[in-house]
Amino acid sequence: MEITGIISAIVIVIGIVIGVLGRLVVPGRQHIGVLWTIVVGIVAALVGAAIAAGLGVADTNGVDWIEWLIQIGLAAVGVAALDRAMAGRR
């Protein structure tokens, strides 16, 4: 497996975790699919990492809890917004 494949796999797994955690934070049932949850999670992970780096909290000793909270919060906002947008189509 090439390095790009490994990096892609890591990004997708992190996207799944962040997307699922963001979806759990949003109350009620969301009417979006698994693939949309992964996409929202990947985008939230990337944007959240950039925000955390901008705030200077991306690299800490131990677990980067603040970065995780930013990413999960962004995923929750993304899941809620996408759910609302999808509800408007139905």
Number of C-alpha atoms within 10 A of each C-alpha: 5 6 8 9 10 11 11 11 12 12 18 16 15 18 24 22 18 29 32 20 18 25 25 16 16 16 9 9 10 17 13 17 9 12 11 16 25 22 19 25 32 23 19 27 26 15 16 23 19 15 16 20 13 10 10 11 14 19 11 11 6 6 10 13 12 15 23 17 15 18 29 25 21 22 33 26 18 23 28 22 12 18 17 14 12 13 12 8 6 5
